[in-house]
Amino acid sequence: MLLLRSILFNIAFYANTIVRMIVLSPIYFLMPRKAAYRIPKAWAASCNWLMAKIVGATFEIEGLENVPEGGCIFAPKHQSAWDTVALLPFQKDPVYILKRELMWIPLFGWYAAKQKMIPVNRGARGKVMLDVMKRTRQEMADGRQLIIYPEGTRRPPGAEPVYRHGIARIYKEIKVPVVPVVAHWGLFWGRRSLVKYPGHFKVKILPAIQPGMGSEEFYHHLVETLEKASDDLLIETVAENPHLPLPESAAKRLAELRAKPAA
């Protein structure tokens, strides 16, 4: 049954995406940018609905009050394809820094360009990165919310953290609050996994880290904040969803946490 539901979801997900892009593209590209954002936000909401109705996976968000007004940086843990779209309906005007190769995908790349997403060549240095920083500053000055994954790529739940320093550089130069976000999306929609799992979980938006720290101080504070919150939420999510088959990384980390003496 799990496999059947997962296959049905995948069919519905891609059909929903393709049909919306084809049917709504003429409207999307004629609308002003901010008004046009309603179309991808509605698509993201429909993806959450499909996960809930077909797979039986739902989530709730805690901490929306921690999102500051105006420009800020969202710094989520990244585990799944789901977490790249699931929060889109709840964000005002988000902008992503993404791999430049994604901008070359027909329709998707055009949609992203319309919303002024910021492409980056991960292997580039020097002037290219200066151009990315310039674009970032421009979008943030317009009150947008920058979405950047501090680990750079998807990591399975409970995996050893591998953070990059790029967010610390942006934090220091742009001088806006950084909002850490944790959730264990990967337990329900895993990396490279066909099967999706039902259950209910929390997404936690943590208090914003205000500008003013040095780069290294901020970097270590962000890592410590995200990892502590992620560990606590892993314990809670697994306890509330005992049916979930845990990936090796999550099972190992859970065993380590349970072996720790109580504080």
Backbone bond lengths (Angstrom), bond angles and torsions (degrees), N, CA, C in turn:
res aa  C-N    CA-C-N  psi(-1)  N-CA   C-N-CA  omega(-1)  CA-C   N-CA-C  phi
1 M - - - 1.465 - - 1.527 111.85 -
2 L 1.350 116.75 -40.60 1.461 120.45 177.79 1.521 110.59 -59.65
3 L 1.319 115.73 -44.93 1.455 119.64 -178.84 1.522 110.90 -64.81
4 L 1.320 116.56 -42.45 1.462 120.58 179.96 1.528 110.38 -62.24
5 R 1.328 116.62 -46.19 1.460 119.71 178.80 1.528 111.39 -61.89
6 S 1.312 116.04 -38.96 1.464 120.31 -179.92 1.521 111.09 -65.45
7 I 1.336 116.43 -41.71 1.465 120.30 178.22 1.527 110.32 -64.79
8 L 1.319 116.37 -43.77 1.467 120.38 178.04 1.532 110.65 -61.22
9 F 1.333 116.06 -41.17 1.462 118.83 178.37 1.524 111.01 -62.80
10 N 1.329 116.94 -46.00 1.461 119.72 -178.73 1.525 111.49 -60.33
11 I 1.336 116.44 -41.42 1.465 120.11 177.66 1.528 110.21 -63.05
12 A 1.340 116.15 -46.51 1.464 120.49 -179.41 1.526 111.59 -65.00
13 F 1.341 116.29 -39.18 1.461 121.12 -178.80 1.533 110.73 -61.50
14 Y 1.327 117.02 -50.68 1.463 119.61 -177.19 1.529 111.69 -71.69
15 A 1.321 117.11 -37.07 1.461 119.59 177.48 1.530 110.35 -64.14
16 N 1.314 116.08 -44.54 1.460 121.87 178.40 1.529 110.81 -59.54
17 T 1.326 116.31 -43.57 1.461 121.27 -178.27 1.522 111.20 -66.58
18 I 1.328 116.94 -48.03 1.468 120.86 -176.50 1.525 111.30 -66.18
19 V 1.331 116.15 -45.82 1.468 119.76 -178.53 1.525 110.90 -62.80
20 R 1.335 116.69 -44.80 1.466 119.69 179.52 1.530 111.30 -61.13
21 M 1.336 115.93 -43.90 1.465 118.97 -178.75 1.524 111.45 -62.62
22 I 1.333 116.75 -43.56 1.467 120.27 -177.62 1.524 111.12 -69.68
23 V 1.336 116.08 -47.67 1.467 120.19 -174.33 1.528 111.59 -71.96
24 L 1.343 117.14 -40.45 1.459 120.22 -172.07 1.522 114.25 -94.71
25 S 1.325 117.72 -7.51 1.465 119.53 -178.03 1.528 113.68 -56.72
26 P 1.338 119.52 -45.21 1.476 118.00 179.65 1.526 112.29 -58.59
27 I 1.333 116.48 -39.28 1.466 119.94 178.52 1.525 109.94 -69.03
28 Y 1.324 115.89 -45.59 1.474 121.60 -176.20 1.520 111.53 -57.65
29 F 1.323 117.27 -47.04 1.458 119.63 -174.03 1.526 113.49 -78.69
30 L 1.333 117.23 -13.27 1.454 120.37 175.77 1.525 112.76 -89.97
31 M 1.340 116.55 -19.69 1.466 120.37 -177.81 1.518 111.23 -80.88
32 P 1.346 118.13 155.82 1.465 120.68 170.30 1.523 109.91 -59.48
33 R 1.330 116.83 153.20 1.461 120.63 -172.07 1.532 112.99 -53.93
34 K 1.329 117.29 -52.62 1.467 119.61 -174.48 1.525 111.45 -65.32
35 A 1.318 116.99 -39.98 1.468 119.51 178.00 1.522 110.44 -66.96
36 A 1.335 116.89 -36.66 1.464 120.94 -179.36 1.519 112.03 -66.14
37 Y 1.338 117.63 -21.43 1.463 120.85 -179.12 1.522 111.73 -62.22
38 R 1.318 117.20 -19.88 1.470 120.14 178.33 1.521 111.63 -61.08
39 I 1.332 116.94 -28.68 1.465 120.31 -177.10 1.526 111.29 -71.35
40 P 1.346 121.07 -52.84 1.468 118.86 175.41 1.521 113.19 -65.18
41 K 1.331 118.17 -29.58 1.469 119.54 176.93 1.529 110.63 -66.87
42 A 1.324 116.90 -39.47 1.467 120.39 177.39 1.523 110.10 -66.11
43 W 1.340 116.77 -37.58 1.467 120.27 176.28 1.525 110.22 -62.08
44 A 1.329 117.80 -45.10 1.462 121.39 179.68 1.529 111.00 -61.72
45 A 1.332 116.42 -42.08 1.463 120.17 177.15 1.525 110.90 -62.38
46 S 1.334 116.98 -36.57 1.461 119.95 178.86 1.525 111.29 -68.67
47 C 1.339 117.82 -31.98 1.466 120.99 176.04 1.529 110.34 -65.43
48 N 1.327 116.59 -42.56 1.468 120.15 175.91 1.524 110.72 -61.78
49 W 1.320 116.25 -39.35 1.474 120.90 179.51 1.526 110.20 -65.11
50 L 1.320 117.58 -42.01 1.467 120.73 179.10 1.532 110.73 -64.27
51 M 1.328 116.83 -40.17 1.469 119.57 176.97 1.524 110.71 -62.04
52 A 1.317 116.43 -39.83 1.461 120.32 -179.10 1.524 111.54 -69.69
53 K 1.331 117.50 -46.17 1.462 121.27 -172.51 1.526 113.52 -80.08
54 I 1.334 117.39 -36.32 1.460 119.62 -177.10 1.524 111.56 -93.23
55 V 1.321 116.46 -46.96 1.468 120.34 -176.97 1.522 111.74 -87.95
56 G 1.343 116.62 -35.21 1.459 120.18 -175.71 1.516 112.69 90.52
57 A 1.335 117.70 21.51 1.463 122.21 179.27 1.523 109.45 -103.45
58 T 1.324 116.27 123.41 1.459 121.70 -178.37 1.525 109.76 -133.19
59 F 1.320 115.32 161.68 1.464 119.54 178.67 1.519 110.18 -143.27
60 E 1.318 115.12 160.84 1.457 122.27 171.76 1.517 108.26 -127.76
61 I 1.327 116.04 152.84 1.459 120.93 -176.92 1.518 109.47 -110.03
62 E 1.324 115.69 129.36 1.462 122.06 173.71 1.526 108.73 -113.04
63 G 1.336 116.05 135.55 1.452 119.65 172.77 1.518 115.95 99.51
64 L 1.328 118.57 16.89 1.460 119.57 177.55 1.526 111.32 -59.01
65 E 1.330 115.91 -25.27 1.462 119.13 178.36 1.527 112.27 -68.39
66 N 1.337 116.93 -13.41 1.471 120.38 178.97 1.522 113.44 -82.39
67 V 1.331 116.95 -6.64 1.466 120.09 179.81 1.529 108.88 -80.12
68 P 1.315 118.20 118.50 1.471 120.23 -178.56 1.522 111.86 -73.45
69 E 1.309 116.48 159.20 1.449 121.19 173.81 1.526 109.13 -72.39
70 G 1.315 116.03 150.01 1.456 120.28 176.60 1.511 112.58 80.11
71 G 1.325 115.51 -162.03 1.446 121.49 -176.03 1.516 113.21 -66.84
72 C 1.331 115.96 136.34 1.460 121.52 176.70 1.522 108.22 -158.17
73 I 1.317 115.65 172.33 1.458 121.56 179.32 1.519 108.83 -116.78
74 F 1.337 117.45 125.78 1.455 121.62 171.33 1.527 108.05 -90.44
75 A 1.326 116.42 130.98 1.469 121.58 -179.23 1.523 109.09 -123.29
76 P 1.346 117.90 82.22 1.468 120.49 -177.99 1.532 112.28 -88.25
77 K 1.330 114.83 150.48 1.463 120.24 163.21 1.537 106.90 -66.63
78 H 1.323 115.88 141.52 1.470 120.60 -173.09 1.527 109.33 -119.32
79 Q 1.351 116.41 114.17 1.461 121.33 -176.32 1.520 113.75 -125.31
80 S 1.322 117.32 -20.62 1.458 119.37 -164.87 1.522 110.91 -152.09
81 A 1.328 115.92 158.99 1.462 119.69 171.30 1.521 110.53 -62.01
82 W 1.336 116.59 -28.74 1.464 120.41 -177.29 1.519 111.36 -63.52
83 D 1.335 118.07 -40.10 1.466 118.64 -173.99 1.524 112.75 -71.92
84 T 1.342 117.89 -9.11 1.462 118.98 176.63 1.525 112.27 -79.32
85 V 1.338 117.08 -17.12 1.471 119.78 -176.57 1.527 112.90 -124.27
86 A 1.319 118.61 -22.72 1.465 120.89 -168.07 1.521 113.98 -62.19
87 L 1.334 117.52 -33.57 1.457 120.47 -176.88 1.521 113.03 -91.81
88 L 1.328 116.78 -4.27 1.465 120.23 -177.70 1.527 113.30 -54.48
89 P 1.343 119.94 -42.07 1.467 118.74 -179.34 1.523 113.72 -65.24
90 F 1.327 117.51 -17.36 1.468 121.17 -175.59 1.535 112.41 -99.50
91 Q 1.329 117.21 0.96 1.455 121.25 -178.50 1.524 110.07 -109.05
92 K 1.322 116.25 145.12 1.464 120.11 -172.97 1.525 112.41 -70.88
93 D 1.308 116.94 -59.97 1.465 120.48 -174.81 1.525 109.08 -149.16
94 P 1.323 117.58 67.81 1.465 120.13 -173.68 1.527 113.35 -75.05
95 V 1.321 115.01 149.74 1.452 122.15 174.78 1.524 107.42 -131.92
96 Y 1.328 116.13 137.56 1.460 121.70 -176.04 1.526 110.44 -110.14
97 I 1.328 115.38 143.22 1.457 120.85 162.57 1.521 105.80 -92.27
98 L 1.325 116.95 120.52 1.465 119.99 -174.34 1.532 111.71 -136.10
99 K 1.308 114.99 163.67 1.464 120.35 178.66 1.522 109.64 -59.42
100 R 1.321 117.49 134.58 1.463 120.63 -177.16 1.528 111.56 -61.16
101 E 1.359 117.17 -27.58 1.460 119.81 -179.42 1.522 112.06 -61.61
102 L 1.328 116.87 -28.51 1.463 120.01 179.20 1.526 111.52 -66.55
103 M 1.325 116.23 -26.44 1.459 119.76 -179.89 1.531 111.80 -72.88
104 W 1.322 116.97 -12.73 1.458 120.85 -178.89 1.526 112.48 -88.96
105 I 1.343 117.31 -6.80 1.460 120.70 -179.00 1.529 109.40 -75.90
106 P 1.338 118.37 125.18 1.467 119.94 179.58 1.528 112.10 -54.96
107 L 1.292 116.10 142.19 1.459 126.33 -178.17 1.537 111.04 69.23
108 F 1.342 118.58 -59.26 1.464 118.99 -179.80 1.528 110.36 -57.81
109 G 1.328 116.32 -48.37 1.452 120.07 -179.63 1.516 112.47 -62.23
110 W 1.335 116.31 -36.48 1.458 119.99 179.20 1.534 110.44 -69.41
111 Y 1.323 116.35 -39.45 1.465 119.82 175.50 1.521 110.60 -61.15
112 A 1.330 116.40 -44.25 1.463 120.80 -179.26 1.526 111.49 -64.90
113 A 1.323 116.49 -40.40 1.461 120.36 179.07 1.531 110.96 -63.32
114 K 1.325 116.57 -37.98 1.462 120.91 178.72 1.525 110.79 -59.63
115 Q 1.343 116.23 -37.16 1.463 121.17 -179.70 1.526 112.61 -89.10
116 K 1.322 116.98 10.39 1.469 122.82 174.82 1.526 112.15 59.46
117 M 1.355 115.76 38.61 1.451 118.32 173.54 1.526 109.58 -63.36
118 I 1.338 115.87 156.86 1.458 120.90 -171.39 1.520 109.46 -107.71
119 P 1.337 117.82 104.12 1.468 119.33 179.88 1.522 111.07 -79.68
120 V 1.329 115.66 147.78 1.461 119.94 178.87 1.522 109.13 -140.35
121 N 1.305 115.13 139.35 1.459 122.29 171.88 1.527 106.53 -87.11
122 R 1.328 116.87 109.43 1.459 120.45 -173.44 1.529 113.26 -59.57
123 G 1.326 116.46 -25.70 1.449 118.76 -178.79 1.516 113.58 -91.55
124 A 1.343 116.47 1.04 1.458 119.69 -174.76 1.520 111.79 -85.37
125 R 1.305 114.59 158.22 1.462 121.72 176.93 1.533 107.96 -137.43
126 G 1.313 115.89 -178.63 1.448 121.82 170.78 1.509 114.31 62.05
127 K 1.355 116.35 -124.21 1.452 121.66 -172.04 1.525 112.48 -60.93
128 V 1.326 117.01 -36.52 1.459 119.46 -179.49 1.524 110.43 -59.68
129 M 1.324 116.51 -45.17 1.461 119.98 179.90 1.525 111.20 -68.45
130 L 1.321 117.00 -32.32 1.463 119.72 175.68 1.522 110.35 -64.91
131 D 1.333 116.35 -39.10 1.463 120.50 177.50 1.530 111.25 -64.94
132 V 1.334 116.55 -39.94 1.461 120.77 177.33 1.527 110.10 -62.32
133 M 1.333 116.60 -43.20 1.462 120.27 179.74 1.534 110.59 -64.36
134 K 1.326 116.14 -38.31 1.465 119.98 178.46 1.519 110.95 -63.31
135 R 1.342 116.80 -45.82 1.458 120.87 178.08 1.524 110.94 -62.39
136 T 1.317 116.33 -41.07 1.467 120.78 179.31 1.520 110.36 -60.69
137 R 1.309 116.58 -45.66 1.463 120.69 -179.48 1.530 110.74 -61.67
138 Q 1.320 117.06 -39.97 1.467 120.78 179.89 1.525 111.67 -63.33
139 E 1.337 115.95 -45.36 1.466 119.18 -178.14 1.526 111.31 -68.86
140 M 1.325 116.75 -38.42 1.467 120.17 179.71 1.524 111.32 -67.34
141 A 1.333 116.49 -33.02 1.459 120.40 178.00 1.523 111.21 -64.95
142 D 1.335 116.66 -21.33 1.462 121.60 178.28 1.528 111.54 -88.36
143 G 1.345 116.30 9.73 1.462 120.58 176.28 1.505 115.02 81.64
144 R 1.336 117.68 17.55 1.459 120.67 -177.83 1.529 111.26 -83.16
145 Q 1.339 115.27 163.58 1.456 121.66 178.67 1.532 108.12 -105.12
146 L 1.316 116.12 116.14 1.457 121.16 179.88 1.528 109.55 -81.77
147 I 1.328 117.14 129.41 1.455 122.21 176.11 1.521 107.93 -104.29
148 I 1.328 116.92 118.10 1.455 120.44 178.26 1.524 108.57 -138.49
149 Y 1.314 115.90 131.56 1.462 121.01 -179.27 1.529 108.37 -90.85
150 P 1.339 117.71 112.05 1.465 120.26 -173.48 1.525 114.09 -59.65
151 E 1.334 117.07 -26.30 1.464 119.59 179.17 1.532 112.06 -86.96
152 G 1.318 116.91 -8.36 1.455 120.80 173.01 1.510 115.26 83.35
153 T 1.317 117.76 -30.16 1.461 121.15 -177.94 1.520 108.65 -150.07
154 R 1.323 115.93 170.88 1.468 119.46 -178.86 1.529 110.83 -68.39
155 R 1.334 114.37 138.68 1.456 121.48 176.40 1.531 107.75 -127.81
156 P 1.336 119.57 136.86 1.466 120.44 -179.94 1.521 111.51 -65.15
157 P 1.321 118.20 154.34 1.466 121.46 179.51 1.530 111.61 -54.68
158 G 1.331 114.92 132.34 1.463 120.28 177.22 1.510 114.74 81.58
159 A 1.326 118.60 -1.67 1.466 120.99 -177.23 1.520 110.88 -68.88
160 E 1.329 115.81 155.11 1.462 120.85 174.89 1.528 108.57 -55.78
161 P 1.318 117.85 131.90 1.467 119.54 -178.54 1.525 112.05 -71.74
162 V 1.325 114.92 141.35 1.465 121.44 175.27 1.531 106.65 -133.91
163 Y 1.318 116.14 89.43 1.459 121.10 -176.27 1.526 111.24 -91.95
164 R 1.327 114.75 148.98 1.455 121.36 176.16 1.528 109.75 -105.27
165 H 1.316 115.65 158.12 1.464 120.07 -174.72 1.529 113.55 -89.02
166 G 1.340 116.98 -2.19 1.460 119.29 -176.55 1.516 113.35 -56.75
167 I 1.329 116.98 -40.58 1.464 119.97 -178.24 1.518 111.08 -65.45
168 A 1.344 117.71 -32.35 1.462 120.49 178.82 1.525 110.59 -66.39
169 R 1.316 116.40 -37.96 1.467 120.24 177.71 1.519 110.82 -65.37
170 I 1.337 116.39 -44.31 1.461 119.60 179.30 1.529 110.19 -64.16
171 Y 1.329 116.95 -43.48 1.463 121.75 178.66 1.527 110.78 -56.06
172 K 1.326 116.53 -45.90 1.468 120.62 -177.19 1.520 112.07 -67.28
173 E 1.341 116.99 -39.90 1.456 120.11 -174.19 1.526 113.47 -84.72
174 I 1.339 116.85 -35.48 1.466 119.73 -175.70 1.526 111.74 -85.96
175 K 1.339 116.48 -30.41 1.470 122.15 175.15 1.530 113.12 60.61
176 V 1.341 115.35 55.93 1.464 121.31 173.59 1.527 108.36 -130.46
177 P 1.338 118.41 162.22 1.471 120.32 179.38 1.528 111.99 -64.06
178 V 1.328 115.98 148.97 1.465 122.91 175.92 1.523 108.00 -114.13
179 V 1.336 116.21 128.45 1.460 122.35 -175.93 1.522 109.34 -108.95
180 P 1.346 118.95 106.89 1.472 120.57 177.20 1.535 110.39 -72.45
181 V 1.340 115.37 143.79 1.472 120.85 -179.68 1.527 108.76 -136.25
182 V 1.339 116.10 131.62 1.462 119.91 178.04 1.523 110.44 -128.95
183 A 1.317 115.58 145.99 1.471 123.95 173.41 1.519 106.71 -170.75
184 H 1.334 116.17 155.43 1.464 119.48 -179.09 1.528 110.54 -107.81
185 W 1.342 113.43 64.83 1.454 121.27 177.57 1.525 111.12 -58.66
186 G 1.325 116.09 -35.68 1.456 120.87 -174.19 1.514 114.43 -65.91
187 L 1.329 118.47 -15.11 1.458 120.34 175.84 1.528 111.60 -76.21
188 F 1.331 116.39 -18.21 1.462 121.26 -176.37 1.527 112.16 -111.21
189 W 1.330 116.26 -32.24 1.465 122.42 177.38 1.527 105.40 -135.40
190 G 1.306 116.26 90.70 1.455 121.40 -171.40 1.518 113.69 -79.23
191 R 1.309 115.05 163.44 1.462 121.54 175.75 1.527 109.81 -65.65
192 R 1.314 115.95 128.77 1.467 122.47 177.11 1.537 112.37 55.10
193 S 1.308 116.60 30.23 1.465 120.43 -178.35 1.519 110.04 -113.34
194 L 1.320 116.29 129.74 1.454 120.39 176.36 1.525 111.26 -71.82
195 V 1.332 116.27 -38.40 1.459 120.84 -173.32 1.526 110.85 -79.73
196 K 1.342 115.74 132.34 1.455 122.95 173.86 1.523 107.71 -109.46
197 Y 1.347 116.94 146.40 1.464 120.21 -173.72 1.527 111.37 -115.94
198 P 1.338 116.53 141.28 1.467 120.26 177.34 1.522 111.25 -76.19
199 G 1.316 115.31 163.36 1.451 121.22 177.48 1.522 110.25 147.10
200 H 1.308 114.98 179.05 1.463 121.07 -179.79 1.523 108.15 -131.38
201 F 1.334 116.99 138.01 1.458 120.28 -177.42 1.523 110.47 -146.84
202 K 1.313 114.83 169.70 1.461 121.63 -179.01 1.525 111.10 -106.82
203 V 1.319 114.11 144.88 1.462 122.63 167.12 1.523 105.84 -109.08
204 K 1.318 116.96 125.52 1.462 119.89 -177.36 1.525 110.44 -112.30
205 I 1.341 114.41 119.91 1.462 121.57 173.55 1.527 106.69 -96.05
206 L 1.305 116.46 115.10 1.458 122.26 -172.37 1.528 110.96 -87.45
207 P 1.327 117.65 163.13 1.475 120.18 177.56 1.523 111.61 -55.75
208 A 1.323 115.57 141.45 1.460 121.08 -177.23 1.526 111.18 -67.04
209 I 1.314 115.24 143.53 1.468 122.08 171.76 1.523 106.17 -89.59
210 Q 1.315 116.48 117.63 1.446 120.90 -174.92 1.528 111.58 -76.56
211 P 1.335 117.58 153.25 1.461 119.87 177.67 1.527 111.32 -65.74
212 G 1.325 115.84 157.75 1.466 120.22 177.23 1.513 114.53 126.94
213 M 1.329 117.78 -17.42 1.464 120.12 177.64 1.529 110.35 -77.52
214 G 1.327 116.65 158.02 1.447 120.80 168.30 1.517 109.88 -71.61
215 S 1.315 116.47 162.46 1.465 120.90 -175.50 1.519 112.55 -58.08
216 E 1.335 117.47 -48.42 1.458 120.60 -177.33 1.520 111.64 -68.71
217 E 1.322 115.80 -40.41 1.468 119.46 178.67 1.523 109.91 -61.76
218 F 1.332 115.83 -45.74 1.461 119.75 178.50 1.521 111.46 -62.03
219 Y 1.331 116.47 -46.20 1.462 121.19 -177.74 1.529 110.95 -56.10
220 H 1.323 116.58 -50.27 1.471 119.76 -178.02 1.533 111.76 -68.06
221 H 1.335 116.21 -34.85 1.463 119.51 177.98 1.524 110.75 -66.59
222 L 1.338 116.91 -41.98 1.460 120.63 179.69 1.525 110.87 -63.92
223 V 1.335 116.81 -46.69 1.463 120.46 -179.91 1.522 110.54 -60.18
224 E 1.320 116.46 -46.40 1.472 120.26 -179.25 1.532 110.89 -62.61
225 T 1.333 116.52 -42.42 1.464 121.30 -179.13 1.527 111.49 -63.81
226 L 1.330 116.19 -48.21 1.460 120.31 -178.49 1.524 112.03 -65.87
227 E 1.328 117.02 -43.03 1.459 119.41 -176.84 1.525 112.30 -69.41
228 K 1.333 116.87 -39.57 1.475 119.69 178.20 1.531 110.02 -64.12
229 A 1.331 116.53 -46.49 1.463 119.88 -179.90 1.519 110.99 -65.73
230 S 1.333 117.19 -37.68 1.460 120.99 179.85 1.522 111.15 -65.96
231 D 1.325 117.23 -42.07 1.468 120.79 177.66 1.524 111.08 -61.50
232 D 1.335 116.31 -47.08 1.468 120.17 -179.95 1.523 111.08 -60.93
233 L 1.327 115.79 -40.44 1.461 119.80 -177.72 1.522 111.59 -74.35
234 L 1.328 117.69 -29.22 1.468 120.25 175.71 1.525 110.09 -61.86
235 I 1.322 116.34 -46.72 1.467 120.79 178.24 1.528 110.11 -58.49
236 E 1.327 117.05 -46.32 1.460 121.95 -177.57 1.530 111.47 -66.43
237 T 1.328 116.67 -44.04 1.467 120.63 -176.93 1.525 111.37 -65.04
238 V 1.326 116.67 -43.14 1.469 120.20 179.42 1.523 110.59 -67.27
239 A 1.333 117.23 -39.60 1.467 120.67 179.05 1.531 111.41 -61.76
240 E 1.337 116.24 -36.16 1.457 120.58 -177.96 1.536 112.55 -85.90
241 N 1.333 116.20 -10.16 1.473 120.74 179.39 1.530 109.53 -134.43
242 P 1.331 117.74 65.06 1.471 120.71 -174.12 1.529 113.85 -65.72
243 H 1.330 117.32 -11.80 1.466 120.76 -179.23 1.523 112.35 -79.63
244 L 1.327 117.97 -12.81 1.458 120.23 -172.55 1.528 111.58 -70.08
245 P 1.335 117.68 133.10 1.469 120.01 170.19 1.535 107.98 -79.00
246 L 1.313 117.38 120.08 1.456 119.93 -173.56 1.526 111.63 -85.42
247 P 1.335 117.27 135.68 1.464 118.68 170.91 1.527 109.32 -63.82
248 E 1.322 116.06 157.96 1.464 120.66 -175.45 1.526 112.38 -54.63
249 S 1.331 116.55 -40.59 1.468 120.11 -178.55 1.522 111.62 -63.04
250 A 1.343 117.13 -40.83 1.459 120.88 -179.43 1.526 111.01 -70.31
251 A 1.329 116.83 -42.31 1.466 120.43 179.17 1.528 110.90 -62.03
252 K 1.323 116.36 -42.04 1.465 120.64 179.52 1.519 111.02 -64.38
253 R 1.327 116.53 -47.01 1.467 119.55 -179.27 1.516 111.52 -65.59
254 L 1.312 117.37 -37.88 1.457 120.89 178.82 1.523 110.53 -63.43
255 A 1.326 117.08 -41.15 1.467 120.97 177.85 1.522 110.48 -63.44
256 E 1.329 117.44 -39.86 1.469 120.85 178.27 1.524 111.04 -63.49
257 L 1.319 116.33 -42.66 1.465 120.55 -178.50 1.518 111.15 -67.49
258 R 1.314 117.04 -38.83 1.457 120.22 -179.40 1.526 112.02 -72.34
259 A 1.340 116.20 -23.16 1.467 120.20 179.85 1.518 112.14 -82.46
260 K 1.334 117.05 -13.80 1.461 120.25 179.89 1.530 110.00 -68.69
261 P 1.334 116.96 138.29 1.469 119.03 176.09 1.518 110.22 -66.22
262 A 1.304 116.08 146.70 1.463 120.80 179.90 1.520 109.79 -64.00
263 A 1.335 116.00 141.73 1.470 119.90 -179.16 1.520 110.84 -71.57
